[in-house]
Amino acid sequence: MADLEYEGFWNETLIQLKNILGEEVFSGWFSETKYLRESGKNITIGLPSAFHCDKVKSCYLNTIISIFKQISGEEIALELEIIKEDEKKAAHSISEALLSPVKNELIKNTAANVEKKQKNKKEAHSQMRDDYTFSRYVIGENNKFASNAAIAISENPGKAYNPFLIYGGVGLGKTHLMQAVGNYIHNNSDKDVIYNTSEEFLNKYLDALGTNTMKSFKNKYRYTDVLLIDDIQFFTDKPGVQEELFHTFNALLDAKKQLVFTCDRPITELKKFPERLISRFGLGLMVDIQPPRYEERCAILKATAEDENVSIPKEVIDLISNNISSNIRDLKAALNTLIAYTKLMGKSITLEIAQQHLKNNFNSTRNANLSMDNVIRVSAEYFGLTPNDLKGKKRSQNIVNARQIAMYIGRKMTDYSMTEIGQDFGGRDHTTVMHSIKKIEEKLYNDPSLETTINNINRSIKEFSAKY
């Protein structure tokens, strides 16, 4: 076995672990991690103290092993060891290097170089946007792991991370990243690439049924080299196309052909989706894309302005980034509105113009339909309770826990003050809300799985609010 065969997988495990734990918790326990050695399927990781070793072993070991297995396909034994004093100065902080601005730049350069490898420029793929490339994809903490995996897949389709599922909310760049994979493979190889939205795949399937051309349909999809399907959540409760996708999935996977999908949620949360199809996704890599942080929002706006060859004052970038945090689509929509107005009116972009003409954009993205009633209703339903349970005086552990989580979410997702939140939770004092938020923050520090629960509730609240 080659030396340090698993080190690359370990580095990617750290990136995904940071996405799960958050920057503060990750930095506290993993910022001085060192990959020491491996023997067979035993990996030894160095930590700076016995305290760090005990904490990681008791709170995070199972999570780390699970992530590593998902990425590498290997079940490993992880041993923790205190880094010797004479090694500490020489030890390069792997996690810091992976997650630093320098690494960001390296990733961007890799993505840019990926497209420079083209020897003979092909015509653009007829099903994909030619501007959806890696070099035009802004990489940040919210999508770095997904971007790394996508680049690896592009250079070794069918070999690295297959199948590959990208999931997350609307407007976060899932389609861009998926098509970047397809465009790179199309431009740099002779492989056949098919990209379909779920609606297109479904319509072609129904057309083949109606015209008795199923053999041609099956041959097209089961003998391609790369299959990309967007928004597979729309196959929910459609058994016919699910059955066809299952067999297509198996045929391509057996032939070591690359499969890439996007979905608006983790595949395990899809209802009326066959278990045998869900299990197939577990054979590969599933990554999520989170809403961009402030720094990423600024970078996206700057990149968009450069593409449009427009000068945007820093204070305008700050204004938009501070007022729109929902997704990339909303960010670009606000900027394009501003650019269009100033071009048509023959004016330069200023802070005053931005404040005046982006009011509607800001208001529409501030969870206009997101009321505390929606937060309480969806949170209660998630825990199998009623809104009155959360508003009432019952003190059983399950109700108190659900109530505290709902208060925490309400504070994070809305502009309501703690006093207003307390009133909506049965007339409670704002200090009760403060206490609840603090309790959840403490639990998040020690329980990584709680963040997944909160993210799931957040997603359900947004979906519910969009309907009503």
C-alpha positions in Angstrom: 0.0 0.0 0.0 1.3 3.4 -0.9 2.3 5.7 1.9 -0.4 8.0 3.2 -3.0 6.6 0.8 -5.8 8.0 2.9 -4.4 11.5 3.7 -6.4 13.1 0.8 -9.6 11.5 2.1 -8.8 12.8 5.6 -8.4 16.3 4.3 -11.8 16.2 2.6 -13.2 14.7 5.8 -12.1 17.8 7.7 -13.7 20.1 5.2 -17.1 18.3 5.5 -16.7 18.1 9.3 -16.3 21.9 9.4 -19.5 22.3 7.4 -21.3 20.2 10.0 -19.8 21.7 13.2 -19.5 25.3 12.1 -16.3 27.4 12.1 -16.2 28.2 15.8 -16.5 24.6 17.1 -14.3 23.2 14.4 -11.5 25.8 15.1 -11.7 25.0 18.8 -11.1 21.2 18.4 -9.5 20.6 15.0 -7.5 23.6 14.0 -4.2 22.0 15.1 -4.9 18.5 13.7 -2.0 16.6 12.1 -2.1 13.5 10.0 0.6 11.3 11.5 0.6 7.9 9.8 -1.4 5.0 8.6 -1.0 1.2 8.7 -3.5 -0.8 6.7 -6.8 0.6 7.6 -5.6 2.1 10.9 -5.1 5.9 10.8 -3.4 7.9 13.5 -4.2 11.6 13.9 -2.3 14.0 16.2 -3.9 16.5 18.5 -2.3 19.1 20.7 -3.3 17.8 24.1 -4.9 14.9 26.1 -7.9 17.2 26.6 -8.4 17.5 22.8 -8.0 13.8 22.4 -10.7 13.0 25.1 -13.1 15.6 23.6 -12.8 14.4 20.0 -13.0 10.7 21.1 -16.1 11.2 23.2 -18.0 13.7 21.0 -16.9 13.5 17.4 -15.2 10.1 16.7 -18.2 8.3 15.2 -19.1 11.3 13.1 -15.6 11.5 11.7 -15.5 7.8 10.9 -18.9 8.0 9.2 -17.9 10.9 7.0 -14.6 9.2 6.1 -16.4 6.1 5.1 -18.9 8.1 2.9 -16.0 9.8 1.1 -13.6 6.9 0.7 -15.8 3.9 0.8 -13.5 2.4 3.4 -14.2 1.6 7.1 -11.1 2.7 9.0 -10.0 2.6 12.6 -9.1 6.1 13.9 -6.5 6.4 16.6 -5.8 9.7 18.4 -2.3 10.7 19.7 -0.9 13.8 21.4 1.5 15.6 19.1 5.0 15.6 20.5 6.4 19.0 21.6 9.2 18.9 19.0 6.6 18.2 16.3 4.3 21.1 17.0 6.5 23.8 15.5 7.0 21.8 12.3 3.4 20.5 12.2 1.5 22.2 9.4 -2.1 22.8 10.5 -3.9 20.7 7.9 -7.4 22.1 8.6 -6.2 25.7 8.6 -4.4 25.1 5.3 -7.4 23.5 3.7 -9.8 26.2 4.8 -7.7 29.3 4.4 -8.0 32.1 1.8 -4.8 30.7 0.2 -6.4 27.4 -0.3 -9.4 29.1 -1.7 -7.2 30.7 -4.3 -5.6 27.4 -5.1 -9.0 25.8 -5.6 -10.0 28.7 -7.9 -6.8 28.4 -9.8 -7.4 24.6 -10.2 -10.9 25.3 -11.4 -9.6 27.9 -13.9 -6.8 25.6 -15.1 -9.3 22.9 -15.6 -10.7 24.8 -18.5 -7.3 25.8 -20.0 -6.6 22.1 -20.7 -8.8 22.1 -23.8 -6.8 21.4 -26.9 -9.6 21.7 -29.4 -12.4 23.8 -28.3 -15.7 22.1 -29.0 -19.0 23.6 -29.7 -21.0 24.4 -26.6 -23.2 21.5 -25.3 -26.7 21.9 -26.6 -28.3 21.1 -23.3 -26.1 23.2 -21.0 -25.2 26.8 -20.5 -21.7 27.5 -21.7 -21.1 30.0 -18.9 -21.7 27.4 -16.2 -18.0 26.6 -15.7 -15.7 26.1 -12.7 -13.9 29.3 -13.4 -17.1 31.3 -13.1 -18.2 29.5 -9.9 -17.5 31.5 -6.8 -16.1 29.1 -4.2 -16.6 29.8 -0.5 -17.0 28.0 2.8 -20.6 27.1 1.9 -19.7 25.1 -1.2 -16.0 24.3 -1.0 -16.4 20.6 -0.3 -18.9 20.2 -3.2 -16.7 22.1 -5.5 -13.6 20.0 -4.7 -15.6 16.8 -5.3 -17.0 18.2 -8.6 -13.6 19.0 -9.9 -12.3 15.6 -9.0 -15.2 14.0 -10.8 -14.6 16.1 -13.9 -11.1 14.8 -14.2 -12.0 11.2 -13.5 -15.6 10.6 -14.4 -17.0 7.3 -13.3 -14.0 6.7 -10.9 -14.3 9.3 -8.2 -17.5 9.7 -6.2 -20.1 7.9 -8.2 -23.0 8.6 -8.0 -22.7 12.2 -6.9 -25.6 14.1 -5.4 -25.6 17.8 -4.7 -28.5 19.0 -2.5 -29.6 22.3 -1.0 -32.2 25.1 -1.3 -33.2 27.0 -4.4 -30.8 29.5 -6.0 -27.6 28.2 -4.3 -25.7 27.1 -7.4 -26.4 23.4 -7.6 -27.2 23.6 -11.3 -24.2 25.7 -12.1 -21.9 23.2 -10.3 -23.5 20.2 -12.0 -23.2 21.8 -15.4 -19.7 22.8 -14.7 -18.9 19.0 -14.4 -20.8 18.3 -17.7 -19.1 21.2 -19.6 -15.6 20.2 -18.5 -16.1 16.6 -19.5 -17.7 17.6 -22.8 -15.0 20.0 -23.7 -12.0 17.8 -22.6 -13.0 14.3 -23.8 -15.0 12.4 -26.3 -17.4 11.2 -23.7 -21.1 11.5 -24.3 -22.8 13.8 -21.8 -26.6 14.0 -21.3 -28.1 16.8 -19.1 -31.8 16.8 -18.3 -34.0 18.6 -15.9 -36.3 16.1 -14.1 -39.2 17.5 -16.2 -37.3 16.9 -19.4 -36.4 13.3 -18.4 -40.0 12.6 -17.4 -41.5 14.1 -20.6 -39.1 12.1 -22.7 -40.0 8.9 -20.8 -43.8 9.6 -21.2 -43.3 10.4 -24.9 -41.4 7.1 -25.4 -44.2 5.2 -23.7 -46.8 6.9 -25.9 -44.9 6.4 -29.2 -43.7 2.8 -28.4 -40.1 3.9 -28.6 -38.9 2.7 -25.2 -36.1 0.7 -26.6 -34.6 3.8 -28.2 -35.1 5.8 -24.9 -33.4 3.1 -22.8 -30.5 2.8 -25.2 -30.0 6.6 -25.2 -29.8 6.9 -21.4 -28.3 3.5 -20.4 -25.4 3.8 -22.8 -24.3 7.3 -22.3 -21.0 8.1 -20.5 -22.2 10.8 -18.2 -25.8 11.4 -17.0 -26.8 14.6 -15.2 -30.3 15.1 -13.9 -31.5 18.2 -12.1 -34.1 18.4 -9.3 -34.9 14.7 -8.8 -37.3 15.6 -6.0 -39.9 16.0 -8.8 -39.8 12.3 -9.4 -41.6 11.9 -6.0 -44.8 9.8 -6.2 -44.1 8.9 -9.9 -43.5 5.2 -9.8 -43.1 4.6 -13.5 -40.3 7.1 -14.0 -38.8 6.0 -10.7 -38.6 2.4 -12.0 -36.9 3.5 -15.2 -34.4 5.7 -13.3 -33.6 2.8 -11.1 -32.7 0.5 -14.0 -30.8 3.3 -15.8 -29.0 4.0 -12.6 -27.9 0.4 -12.2 -26.9 0.0 -15.9 -24.6 3.1 -15.8 -23.2 2.3 -12.4 -22.3 -1.2 -13.4 -20.6 0.2 -16.5 -18.6 2.7 -14.4 -20.3 5.7 -16.1 -20.7 8.9 -14.1 -24.0 9.9 -12.5 -24.6 13.4 -11.1 -27.9 14.6 -9.6 -29.3 17.6 -7.7 -32.0 17.7 -5.2 -33.5 20.3 -2.9 -33.0 18.2 0.2 -31.1 15.1 1.4 -32.3 12.1 -0.6 -33.4 10.3 2.6 -36.0 13.0 3.2 -37.8 12.4 0.0 -41.3 10.9 0.6 -42.8 8.3 -1.7 -39.4 7.6 -3.2 -38.4 3.9 -3.4 -36.0 2.7 -0.7 -34.0 0.7 -3.2 -33.4 3.8 -5.3 -32.5 5.8 -2.1 -30.0 3.1 -1.2 -28.2 3.5 -4.5 -27.3 7.1 -3.7 -25.6 5.8 -0.5 -23.1 4.1 -2.7 -21.5 7.4 -3.8 -21.1 10.9 -2.3 -23.8 13.3 -1.2 -22.9 16.9 -0.4 -24.9 19.9 0.6 -24.6 23.6 -0.4 -25.5 26.1 2.2 -26.5 29.7 1.7 -23.5 31.9 1.1 -21.9 33.8 4.0 -21.3 37.5 4.0 -17.9 37.2 2.5 -19.1 34.9 -0.3 -22.0 37.2 -1.0 -19.6 40.1 -1.5 -17.4 37.9 -3.8 -20.4 36.8 -5.9 -21.6 40.4 -6.4 -18.1 41.5 -7.3 -17.7 38.7 -9.8 -21.1 39.4 -11.3 -20.2 43.1 -11.7 -17.0 42.2 -13.4 -18.8 40.0 -15.8 -21.1 42.9 -16.6 -18.1 45.3 -16.9 -19.8 47.6 -14.3 -18.2 49.5 -11.4 -19.9 48.9 -8.1 -18.9 51.0 -5.1 -17.9 48.9 -2.0 -20.7 50.5 0.1 -23.3 49.2 -2.4 -21.8 45.7 -2.3 -22.0 45.9 1.5 -25.6 47.1 1.4 -26.8 44.3 -0.8 -24.8 41.6 1.0 -26.1 42.7 4.4 -29.8 42.8 3.2 -29.9 39.6 1.1 -28.7 36.4 2.6 -31.2 33.9 1.1 -29.4 32.7 -2.0 -27.3 33.5 -5.0 -30.3 34.0 -7.3 -31.7 36.8 -5.1 -28.3 38.5 -4.9 -27.8 38.6 -8.6 -31.4 39.7 -9.2 -30.9 42.7 -7.0 -27.7 43.6 -8.6 -29.1 43.2 -12.1 -32.1 45.4 -11.2 -29.7 48.1 -10.1 -27.5 47.8 -13.2 -30.5 47.9 -15.5 -31.9 51.0 -13.8 -28.7 53.0 -13.9 -28.0 52.0 -17.6 -31.5 53.0 -18.7 -31.4 56.3 -16.8 -27.8 57.1 -17.7 -26.6 57.3 -14.1 -23.7 55.9 -12.1 -24.5 53.4 -9.3 -24.5 55.1 -5.9 -25.4 54.1 -2.4 -28.4 56.5 -2.5 -29.8 55.0 -5.7 -29.3 51.4 -4.4 -31.1 52.2 -1.2 -34.0 53.7 -3.1 -34.5 51.2 -5.9 -33.7 47.9 -4.1 -36.3 48.3 -1.3 -38.6 45.7 -2.9 -35.7 43.3 -3.4 -34.7 43.6 0.2 -38.3 43.3 1.5 -39.1 40.2 -0.6 -36.0 38.3 0.6 -36.5 39.1 4.3 -38.8 36.2 4.8 -41.9 38.4 4.0 -44.2 35.4 4.6 -42.2 34.1 7.5 -44.1 34.7 10.7 -43.6 33.3 14.1 -46.8 31.4 13.7 -45.2 29.5 10.8 -42.0 28.9 12.8 -44.1 27.5 15.8 -46.4 25.5 13.6 -43.7 23.8 11.6 -41.4 23.2 14.6 -44.2 21.6 16.6 -45.1 19.3 13.7 -41.5 18.3 13.3 -41.4 17.1 16.9 -44.9 15.5 16.8 -46.4 18.2 19.0 -49.0 21.0 18.6 -48.5 24.7 18.5 -50.3 24.9 21.9 -47.7 22.6 23.4 -44.9 25.1 22.5 -46.9 28.1 23.6 -48.2 26.5 26.8 -46.7 25.8 30.3 -46.0 22.1 30.0 -42.4 21.4 31.2 -41.8 17.8 30.0 -38.3 17.4 28.5 -39.4 16.8 24.9 -41.6 19.9 24.9 -39.0 22.1 26.6 -36.4 21.0 24.1 -38.7 21.6 21.1 -39.7 25.0 22.5 -36.1 26.1 22.9 -35.2 25.0 19.4 -38.2 26.9 17.9 -37.2 30.0 19.8 -33.7 29.7 18.6 -34.9 29.3 15.0 -37.3 32.2 15.3 -34.5 34.5 16.4 -32.2 33.3 13.6 -34.7 33.3 10.8 -36.7 36.4 11.4 -36.3 40.0 12.4 -38.5 39.6 15.5 -37.0 40.9 18.8 -36.7 38.6 21.8 -39.6 40.4 23.4 -41.8 39.8 20.4 -40.8 36.1 20.2 -41.5 35.7 23.9 -45.0 37.2 23.4 -45.7 34.7 20.5 -44.6 31.8 22.8 -47.5 32.3 25.2 -46.4 35.7 26.7 -43.0 34.6 28.0 -40.4 37.2 29.1 -37.5 38.0 26.8 -35.1 36.6 29.3 -36.7 33.2 28.7 -36.0 33.5 25.0 -32.4 34.5 25.8 -31.9 31.5 28.0 -33.4 29.2 25.4 -31.1 30.5 22.7 -28.1 30.1 24.9 -29.0 26.6 25.8 -29.3 25.6 22.1 -26.0 27.3 21.3 -24.4 25.2 24.0 -26.0 22.0 22.7 -24.8 22.8 19.2 -21.3 23.0 20.5 -21.4 19.5 21.8 -23.9 17.8 19.6 -23.2 18.1 15.8 -26.4 16.2 14.9 -28.5 19.1 16.3 -27.4 21.3 13.5 -28.8 18.8 11.0 -32.2 18.9 12.9 -32.3 22.7 12.9 -31.4 22.8 9.2 -34.2 20.4 8.4 -36.7 22.5 10.3 -35.4 25.7 8.6 -36.0 24.1 5.2 -39.5 22.9 6.1 -40.4 26.4 7.5 -39.2 28.1 4.2 -41.2 25.6 2.1 -44.3 26.0 4.3 -44.0 29.8 4.2 -43.6 29.8 0.4 -47.0 28.1 0.1 -49.1 30.1 2.5 
